[in-house]
Amino acid sequence: MKKLILSTVLLALSSHAYSDWAWFNGASVLKLLNQTDTYGECMVYIDKILADEFPTCPSRWVALSCDGTFNNRDVAARMYDAALMAMAIEKKVNVLVDDSKKHNGYCVATRIDLLN
């Protein structure tokens, strides 16, 4: 029984250490991109360096997967709208990035929170 508990605890701790996602808090949205048939059809460029957390994320561009591959199209459109609003009114956002999901090598955001 002790081995089972110890194994469970170790598994829980190790899976958190190798998480596929991370928050990038207090980011400014600097650019937006819309392009058919590539990059998941829409991306945002933030002032945070993704490679600090994920060496496999090549730049500050984050795909939103507006094409529906990784995010529901409606959810991705609302994330894009939130990023657009943040850029227009110069507000910060928190971005949840998943480095296990990629469009053309760029990591995908699964959540964007517009901050007050």
N, C-alpha and C positions, 0 to 999 in steps of 0.2 A: 504494500500500500504506500509506503514511504517513497519507493522508487517511482510510482505512478504520479504522486503529488510533485515530486522533484522534477520529473520529466515535463509535466504540464507547466510548471513555473518557468523552467528553462526555455521551453518552447515559446511561451508568451513573451518573455523578455527578449529573446533573440529575434522574434518576428517584428517587434516594435523597432529594434535597432536597424533592421534592414527594410524599413517601410518604403513603399513605392510612392508616397505622397508627402508633401510638406506645404505648410502655409508660408506665403510671402506677404507679410503684414505691412500696412501703411505704404503701399506702392502708389506711385503716380503713373497714370496712363499717358504715354507720350505720343503714341501712334496707333492707328487702326488700319487693318488691311482686309479687303474683300477680294477674293479671286476665285473664279469658277474652276472646279476640278483639281485643285491643289491646296495644300495647307489646311484641309478641312473646310475650305471656303471662307474662313474668317480667322483673324488673329489679332492679338493686342501686344503692344510693345510697352513693357513696364521699366521702371528705373531700378529694379532689383536684378542682381546677377544670379541667374538660376544655377549656374555652374558651381556656386558656393555650396549649394546643397546637393545638386545632381550633376556630376561631371558629364553625364550623357545628354544634358540639355545644352545645345550649342550656343544659345544667345539669350537675349532678353525677350525675344518673341515667344508668345504662348498661343498655341492653337486652341480655339474654342469648339471645334468640331461641329460647325454649323451645318455640315452635310449629314449629320445624324449618325456617323460612325461610332463615336464614343459617348456623345450626349444626345439626349432627345432634341430634335430640331427646335422645338418651342423653348426649351430651357436654354439652349445655346443662344438663341435670338435674344432672350431676356438678359443673358450674361453680356452679350455684345451691347445691348441698349444701356445696361448699367455702366459698362466701360466708356461708352460714348458720353453718357451724362457726366461721369466722373471727369472726363477730359474737358468737357465744355464748361463745367462749373468749378474746375480745379479742386476737386475733392479727391481724397485718397481711397484706395480699395484694398481689401484683403483678397488674395488669390490663392486658391487651393490647387496645386499642380501635382499631377500624377505622371511620374517619369516612366511608368510601364506602358503608357498609351502615347503613341506618337503619330504625327502627320508629317510626312516628308522629313523625318528626323527631329521635328520640333515637339516638345512636350505639350501635353494637353491639360488645360484647366478644367476642373470639374465643378468649380464654384467660384463666384466673384461676389463679394460683399461690398456694397457702396457705404462708405463711412460718413458720418455726420461731421 
